[in-house]
Amino acid sequence: MPRMGAGTRRVASVALIVLASIFLLLGELVIYADRNLVNADRFADRAVSALDDQETRDEVGALVAQQLERKVNPDLIAYRAVIESVVSSLAGTAPFQDALRSGIADAHRIALGKGEDTAAVTVANFGVLAEEGLRALSPAAAKQVPDGFRAKLISLSEAGVAEDFVQIEFGAMPVLLPLIALLLFGLGIAAANDRRAGLTGAALGVAAVGAVVVVAYEVGEALVAGAASDSGAEAAARSLWSAMLGDLSDLNVALCLGGVVVAGASSSLLRPRDLGERARAFASAVGRAPETTAGKAVRGAALLALGVFMLAAPDVALHVALFLAGLALAFIGASELLTLIAGPPRERRSAEGRRRVLGSAVAAAAAVAVIAVVAIVVVRDNSGEAAEPEGCNGSEALCDRTIDEVVFPATHNSMAAADNPGWVFPMHEHTIPDQLSDGIRALLIDAYYGYPGDRVYTDFQRGPNKLHAQIKQQFGPQFVAAADRARAGIVKPEGDSKLYLCHGFCELGAIDLVETLRQIDVFVEENPTQVLLIDIEDYVKPADIVDAFKQSGLADHVYDGPLGPDFPTLQELIDSDERVIVLAENRAGKAPWYRLTYDFFQETGYDFKTPKEMDCAPNRGAPSNPLFLINNWINTDPQAKPSNAAKVNAYDFLLDRASRCSKRRDLVPNMIAVDFYEQGDLFKVADKLNSKD
C-alpha cells in the first residue's frame, strides 16, 4: 500500500483533529447535561442555589406577588411591597428552599415522564409558608387571599405536560463520545508529518473547544439578561444562568488554558519565535487580503459582523476579547519558557504544514466570533419596536390644535407605582417612565420633603405648617395610622432633607424628584413630537421645585409663554421645543413657567365612593377657567383597587362621563386622570375624544 504524501498527511491530520474537537465538544456537553441537567435532584440543587443571591430572592418575591394579583385577586397590588418582602425573606430560609427543591425535582421528573405528580402538593406546602408569613406581617393582606387559593394549583400530570416531552436517555454516549474524541486526536497526531506539529494542532483543537463553550456562555448570559424586563429580573437571570452553567464555563476556561499551554510548549519545539515576530505575523495574517473573490467577501463580512458585535454588545465583546488575549499570552508564555528550558530546536521542513495548522486555529476563532455576532445581532434586532409616532402626540390632526382643544390621558398620583420597590398602597402598576412609554401625557404628582434612607422619613417640619393634620383630614385615620407605624420603626436620619415624590407619607413609598424629572427629560429628548402636562400637588417651596427642574435638565423644555386667552398649538410648542407645561396646586412662582393649576383649570370632584356618585359637579377652579380636569377614580384610601378602576375606566362608562361633563362645562376635558390606567380603556377614550372636531 503506497505511503501518503506530505500534503495528504497534513490534510488528514487537520481533518481528524477537527473531527476529534467536535466529538470532544459533544462529549463534554452530554456528560455535563447527563450529570447536572437531566438528573432531577442535581438540577433542583443548582436551581435553588440561585437563591443564595439576594437580588434573585427579591425577584422571586416580585414574581409571586404578581401571580397573586393576576390569578387570585388583582386588589392585592395594594400589598405588593408586603408580599414581596415576605416571600423574599422566606426564600432565604431552609424550609422554603427544601420545599422549592422538592417541587423543582418533582416537576423535572414529571416533565421527563419519570415521576409521580407530587409537585402540586410541594408547591402548596410553599403556599402555606407564604400565607402564614403574610398573615404574620400583614393580616389585612392575608384576608384578601381566598382560603382555597392553593387548590387552584395546576396538576402537571393532568395538564399533559409529560406527553409533550421526550424522555431523555443518553445511554452510552457520555462514555463513547470522549473515547472517540481521544482516538481521533491520536490518529490526527499520528497522521501529521511531524508529531510535534500534530500535538500542537490537537492542543489548539482542545483550546478551541473550550473557547467555543466559554464564548457561548458569555453570549448566552447576555441574551438571557437582555431579555429581562428590569434590573432585578436581569440580576436574577444572571444568577440562575450562573447556577446552571457556571461550572461548565469554569471547566472550559481550564480546558482552554491547558490546551494553549500544551500548544505553546509543543510549538516551541518546532521553531521558536519572539513576541514581536508573533505579533507581526498575526498582524500580517489579519491585514493580508485574500486573493479570491469569495475569500474577500467572507473576510469583509466577518470584519463587518465583528464590528457590529463590538458596537452592539461592548461589554460582552470586551470580556471575550480579554479572554482570548489571555489565551494568546498563555500560549506565548508557555512557548518561551519551554524554549528557555529545552534550548532551540533544529529547523524542520514542515513550516508550511505548521502555518496551515495555525491558520485552522485562526479560522476557528473567527468562526466563534461570527457565531457570537449573529447571536448578539439577533437579540439586538429592534425591528419589532414601534416607530416614533408621526404628527403631534401621535396624531397629525392634533398639530394645529391649541392646548385647550386637546385631551391628555393622565395618571392620578403617577408616582404611586407598584413597580417602584417597596411602595405601599400603589395606584398604578408601572413607573412614570413606563407610563409615558405607554401613552400617558399628563402626570399628577405630589412633592414632599424627606430624609433619605432605606425608608424615606417625611420631613413635616420643613413642609407647610399643619401638614400632618391636613394629611389626616385628607386621607383618613387608617392611612395615617399605617404611616405612623412605619415612621415609628425608622430612626430620624441626620443631615438635610431633600425632595421626593410621595403620597401623604414618604415612609409608605417615595422616589427621588430630581431623578424622576431626569427620566421624564430622557423621554422628552427621545420623543420630540410629544407634549406633556405636569401638575404638582406641592408641599415644598416653589424655589426648590424650580431648582429640581434645572438640575434634571427638564427646565430646558418647559413652556414659559402665556396660557390664555390665546393658547399655543401643539405644533408651536414642538417647534420651539417648549413641550412641558408645569403647574402647581398650592404655591407657584420663582419662574415664569411655574404657575398655579387652578388659575387655569377647573375640575370635577374626586372623593367618589361608588361609580354612581361620579357626577360632573364643579370643584376647584373658577367656572370661567379655560382648561378642564376630569378626576375619574373611586376613592378607597388608603388602598386603591384595580377592580374599581376596571369599572370606571371601562370604555362605555368613561366615554359617557367625559362626554357628559364636557357638554355640561362646554369645555374639552383636557386631562382625564385615572387610577390603574392599565385597567380599562383610557387611551381609546382619549383617542375618541381627540378625533372629534
N, C-alpha and C positions, 0 to 999 in steps of 0.2 A: 504494500500500500504506500503510495507516494507521500512524502512529508509535505506538510503545509508550508507555503511560502510565508515570508515575514509579514507581508501585508495582510494575508488571510488570517494569520495568527493574531495580529493586532485587532482586526475586526471581530474575530471570535471572542477574544478576551474581553473587549469592551461590551459586546452583546451579553456575554454571560454575567459580567459584573452588574450591568444594568438590570438584567432579569433577576439576579440574586437580590439586588436592592429592593425591587418591587415585592418579592416574596418576603423579605425581611420586614418591610413596611406592613404588609398584610398580616404577617405573623404576630408582630407586636401589638397591633390593633385588636386582633382576635383574642390574644391572651389577656389583654387589659379588659376588654369587654366581657370575656367569659368569667374573669375573676371578680370584677368590680361592678359591672352594669347588669349582667344577666342574673347574677346571684342576688336574690331578693334582699337578704339580710345586709350584705355589704353595700348594696345600692341604697338602702334605707339609712345605714350608718353615715354614708357620705352626704346624703341629702340633709340629714339632721345636723351634721357638723357645721352646715352653713349658719345655723342659729348661734354659733359662737360669736358672730358679728352682730353688734348692737343695731346697725342700720338694717340688717336683714330681719331682726326681731321686730323692729318698728314697721317694716313693710308688711310683715305677716299681720300685725295688728291692724294696719290700714286695709288690707285685703279682707280680713274677717269683718271689719266694720262695714265696708262697702257691700259685702254679700248680705249681711243682716239687713241693710237698708233696702237692697234691691229685691230680696226674696222673702223677707219676713215682715218688715214694717218700715216704709220709707220715712216715717217721722222719727225714726231712731237717728237720723242725721243730726238731730239736736244734741245727741250724746256721743257723737263720733269720737271726740277727743277722749272721753272717759273710756269708751270701749277699746280704742287703740291702746291706751295706757294699760288697761287690764290685760289685754292679750299679749302686748309686748313684754310685760313683766312675767306673765305665765310662760312665755316662750323660752325664757332662760332657766326654767325650773326642771328638775329631773322628771316629775310626773308628766308634765306636758310633753317633754321630749320622748319619754318612753311611749306615751300614747301615740304621738306622731310617728315615731319609728315603727311601731307595730302596724299602724294604719297604712303607712307607705309600703311596708313589706307585703302586707295582705293585698293591697291594690296591685302591686307589682306581680304577685303570683297569679292573681285573677286575670290580669291583662295577658299573661302568658299561658293561661289555662292550666295553672299548676296548683291552685289552692281553692279553699272554700271561701265564700263571701262573708268574712268577718270584718271587713274594712268599715262597713257602716256602723257596726257595733263599736269599733275602736274610736271612730270619729265622734260618735255620740258620747263616748266617755270623755273625750276632749270637750264636747259641748257642755257637759256637766261642770267640768273645771272652769270653763269660761263663764258660765252662767252664775256659778257660785261666787267667783271673783267679782263679777259685775254687781251682783246683789250686795256684796260687802261694801263696795266702793260707792255705788250709786243705786239705791233701792228704786228711785224713780225710773231710771233707765231699765232696770231689770223687769219692772212691772209691764213695760211695753213689749217685752219679748213673750210671745204666746207660749203657754205651757207645753204645747205639743210640737214646738218648732224642731226638736231633734228628730221627730218622726218623719219630717219632710226630707230627710237624707235619702239619696237615691241608692238603691242596691245595685252594685256594679254588675253582678252576675245577671240580675233580672233585666238590666238595661242591655244585655247582649254584648258587653264590651269584649268579653273573651273571644267571641266569634269573629271579631274584627282584627284579631292579631294572629300572626303565625307563631307557633311555638318555636322558640329559638333554641336550637341544639347545634353546637359547634363540632361535636363529636371529637374526632382525632385531629382536627385542624390545628389546635394550639400546639400540638407536638410536631405534626408533619411540616407545617409551613416554615418554622425556623430551621428544621433539618434540611429541607430542600434549599433554603437560602444558603446555609453553610456549605452544602455540596456544590452549589453553583459558584459561590465565591472561590472555593478550592479549584474548581475547573477553570474559572477565569484567570486565576493567578498562574495555574499550570500552563494555560494556553498562551500566555504572554511571551514575547521574545526575551524579555528579561524579567525574572521572577520579582526583582525589586520594583520594577515598574508596575507589575501586576499587583503587588502588595499595596503600592501607593494608590492605584486605581480602586482597589477593593476598600481601602480605608476611606477614600473620598466618597465612595458609594455609601458606606455606613454613615458618614457625616451628613451626606445629602439627605438620607432618610430622616435623621434627627432634625435637620433644618426644616424639612417639609412639615413635620409634625409641630415643631415649635412655632413656625410662621403661621400654620393653620390655626394653632391655639390662639395666637395673638389676634389674628383677623377674626376668628370666631367670637372671641371675647368682645371685640369692638362691635361686631354685628349685634350680638345679644344686648350689650349695654346701649347701643344706639337705638334699639327698638323699644327701650324702656320709656315709660311715659313721663317720669320725673327723676330727680336726682336720687330720691330714696329707692325707687324701683331699680335704677341703674346700679346703685351700690349693692342691692340685694342680688341682682342678676350676676354681677361680677363675683360676689361671694359664692353663689351656687355653682357658677361655672368653675371657679377655682376648686371648690369642694369635690366636684365630679371629675375634673380632668387635670387638676393641678399636678398630681403625681405623674401623670403621663407626660406633661410638659417638662417636669424636672428630670425624668428619666431620659428624655430625648436631648436635653441640654447636655447631660453627661455623655450620651451616645455621640453627640456632635463633637464634644471636646476630645473624647477618646479617639474618634476617627481622625480628626485633624492632627492630633499629636502623633499617631502612628503614621499618617500620611507624610507629615513633615519630617519625621525621623527617617522613614524609608526613602523619601526623595533626596535626602542629604547624601545617601549612599550612591545616588546616580550622578548628580553634578551639582555641587553647592553653588548658590548664588547669594550675593549680599542683598540687603534690604532695598538699596537703591535700584539694583538691577531688576529685582522682582517688581518694584513699583513701576519702573519704566516699561517692563514687559507687559504688565497688566494695562497700563495706560495706552500702550500701543495697540494691544488687542481690542480694547474698547473703542479707541478712536479710529481704527482702520475700517474703512467702509468695505462691505462685501463686494465681490466682483460681479456677482449675478444680480439680475433684476429682482428675483424672488428674495434673495438674501437681503438686499437693500430694503425691500418692502417690510420684511419681517423685523429687521433692525429698527426701522423707523417707527413701526407700530409698537415695538417693545419699549423704545425710549419715550414715546408719547404716553403709553399706558403707565410707565413708571413715573413720569411727571405728574399725571393726573392723580395717581396713588399718593404721591407726596403732598399734593395740594389738598386732596380731599380728606386725607387722614394723616396729618403731620405727626401726631403723637405716635400712632402705630408705625408709621414709616421710620421715625427716629429710633424707636425701640428695635425694630427689625434691623435697621442699618447698624446700630451699635452691636447687636448680637452677631451679625455677620462679620463686622470689623473685628470683634473679639476672637472669632474663629480664625480669621486670617492671621492675626497676630500670634495666636497659639500655634498655628501651622509653621510660621516663620521661626518662632522661638524654638520649637522642637527641632526643626531642621538645623538651625545654627548650633544648638547645644550638642547634637549628635555629631555634627561635623567637627566641633571642637574636641570631642572625646575620641572619635574614631580616626580623625585626620582626613585629608582629601582623597577621594576615590579616583581611580583611573577612569578616563573617558570611555564611554560606550558609544557604539554606533546607533543606538536606538533613540537618539534625540527626537527624531520625528514622531516616533511612537509615544514618547513621553508628552510631547506637545499635544498630541491628539487626545491622550487621556485627560490632560489638564483642560483641554478645550471642552471635553464632555462634561467635566465638573462645572465649568463656567456656564455651559448651556443649561445644565440642570438648575443652577442658581437663578439664571434668567427666567426659566420656566416657573420657578417658585414665585418670583416677583410678579410675573404676568398673572398667575392664578390669584395672588393677593390683590392685584389691581382690579381684576374683573369682579372679585367679591366686594371690594370696597365701592367700586363704581356702581354696582347693582344696588347696594344698600343705600348709597347716597343719591340715587336717582330721585329727582324731585318732580318728575313728570306728573305724578298724581296730585301734587299740591294745586290748590285753586289759584288762578292768576289774580293779580290785583284788579279789583272791580273797576270798570270804566265809569266815567261820569263823576258825580259828587255824592258821597255817602252811598255809593253803589248804584246810582241811577242818573242817567243823563237828564231826566225830567226835573230833577231837583236842583240842577246847577243855577237856573235863573230865579229860583225861589228865595225869598228872604227868610231869615231865621224864624220869624213868626208864622211862616207858612209851611214849616217842616215838622214832621213828627220824629222825635228822637226816642228810640226804645231805651228805657232806663232801669237801673237796679237800685232798689232801696237798701241802704246800708251795704253798699257794694263791697266794703272791706270784710264783712262778716261771712267768710267763706269756709266751708268745711275742709277744703284743701290746704288752708293755712294751718300749719301744725299747732295743735293744742287749742284751737278756737272752740270755746264752749257756746252753745246756742247759736249756731250759724243760720244764716238766712239765704245762703246760696251754696251750691256745691263747689263752684270753681272760683279761682282767684281773679283779681282785676285784670291782669294781662290776658287770661283766657276769656274773660267776659268780652273784652274788646275784640279779640280774635273771632269770637262767636257772633259779633254784630251789635253788641251794646254800644250806644253812642252818647249816653248821659250817665254820669256817676253821682250818686248821692252818698257822701261820705261824712264821717264825724271825726273831728280833730280834738285831741286832748294832750295834756302834758303827762309824762310818765317817767319813772326811773327804770333804766334798762336792767335786765336780769333774766334768769330762766323764765320767770313770770314778771311781766312789767307791772310796776307798782304805781297806781294812779296818784298823780300829784294834785290833790284837791286844793292845796294852799295857793299854788301858782295860778290855778284856773279862776274863773269868776267866783265871787262870793256866793255862798249858799249852794254851790254846785251839787253837793251830795244830797241836799234836801230836794233840789229840782229833779235829780235823777230818781229819787224815791217816789216823788209825786208822778213822774212820767212813766216809770217802768213798774212800779208797784213794789210792795214789801217783799214778795217772794224772790224777785230778781235781786234786790238789794241784799237780802239775807244770804243768798248764794255767793254774791260777790264779797260780802264782808267775811264769810268763812274762808274764802280764798285769800283775802288780804291778811287774815289772822295768821296764816301759815308762812307769810313772807316777811323777812326782816327788812325794814325800810333801808334801801341802799344809800350809800354815801354819794356825794357829788351832786351834779346838777341834773335836773330832769330835762327831757327833750320831747320832740313832737312825735306822736303816734296817732294812728287811726284805730279807734276803739269804739265800742258801743256801750256807753254808760260807765263800765268799769274795765280798765285795761287788764286787770287780773284775769278776766274771762276770755281774753283774746286781744292781741294787739299786733300791728305791723308798722314798721318804720315809715313815717310820712315821706321823708326825702327819698328813700329807696323806692317807694311806690310811685312817686312822681317821676323818678328816673325811668321806671318801667313804662309808664304812660308816655314819656318823651320818646322812648325807643319805638313804641307803636306809632306815634305821630311822625317820626322821622321815616319809618319804613312804609307808611301809608299816606302819601302826600295828597290824596284826594278825599281824606276823611276829616270831618269837622266834629268836635266833641264839646259837650257841656259838662262842667264840674260844679256841683252845688255842695258847699261845705257847711255842715252844721258845726259851727266853730265854738269851742270853749277855750280858745287860746287868743293871744294878741294878734291883731292883723299884721303887725310888722314881722312877726315870726312866720306867719304863713307866706308873706311876700318873700322873705329870705329863703324859705324852703323851696319855693318855685325857682328862685335864682340858682340855688345850689344844685338843683336837679337838672337844670338846663331847659325845663319846660317853659320858663318865663320868656324864652326866645320865640315861642309860638302863640302866646296869649293875644287876645284881641283887646285893644285899648280904645277903640273908636266908639262912637255913640250907639246906644241901644234904644232906639226910638227917638222921635216918632218914625223916623226912617231907618230901617234895618238893612244891614249888608246882605247880599245874596251869598249863597254857599260858594259860588264861583269867585266872588270878590275876596272872600276870606281865604280861599285856596290860593289865588293869585298873589295875595300879599303875605302868604304863609303866616297868617294870624288865625289859626284854626282851632283854638281852645278858648272857650268863654268861661270865665271863672266867677262864681258868685258866693256870697257868704250870707248865712241866715241870721246871724246875730250882730256882728261888728265887722265892718269893711273899712276900706281906706288904705293909706300908706302906699298905694299905687293906683294909677288911673284905671287899671283893668280889674281891680278887686272891688266889686260892687255888691250892694245888698240885694239878695234874691227877691224880696217882696217889695222892692221898688219897681220891679218889672213883671213879676209873676203874680198870678192869683192861683188858688188851688182848691181842691176838694178836701173833705175831711180825711182822716187817716186812722181813726180809732174805731174801726168797724169790728164787730164780734161775729157776725154771720154775713153771708153773701146778700141776704135780703136787706140788710141795713145800708148797703153800699149805694148811696144816692149821689146827687151832684150838688148838694148844698155847699155854699161858699164857706171857706175857712180863712186862712191868712191871705193877705194881699188885697189891695183895693179893687173894686169891681171894674175900674177903668184901666187897670194894668193890661198891657197888650199880650202878655205871654201866659200860658196856661199849663199847670201841672195837675195831672190826674194821679192821685195816690190809690193804688189798686192792690191792697193786701188785707188779709184778715189778721187782726192784732190779737195774738195769744201769748204776749210777753210772759215769761222770758223765752219761751220755746216756740219759734215759728215752725209751721208744719208744711212739708211738701204736699201733703194730701189736701190741705186748704188751697195752696197755690194752684194745684191741678184743676180745682173747680173754678176759681176766679180768673185764672189765666187762659182758660179754655176759649177757643176761637169765638163761639157764638156769644158767650157771656161778656167777654172783654170787648168785642167789637160793638155789641149793643150798648154797653155802658159808655164807652168812649164816644160813640155817635150821639147818644142822648145828652151827655154832658157838653159835648162840642156845640150841639144845637142850642142848648139852654144858654150857654155863655156867649154864643156867636163867636167862638174862637177855635182855632185848630189846637188840639191837645199836643202841645209842643214836647212835653215829657210825659210818658206813661211809665210810672215807676212800679215795679213789682218785686215780690219776694220769689226766690227759687225760679228765676227766669227760664231754667231748663224745663220746667213743667209748663204744659200748655202751649200757646201759640202766639206769644208776644210779637215775634218778628213777622209772622204772617199778618197780624192785625195792623202793625205799623206800616207794612208794605201796602196793605189795602187802603189805609187812610191816606198814605202818600200818593197813591195812584189817582186820587180824586182831584179834579181841577179846582 
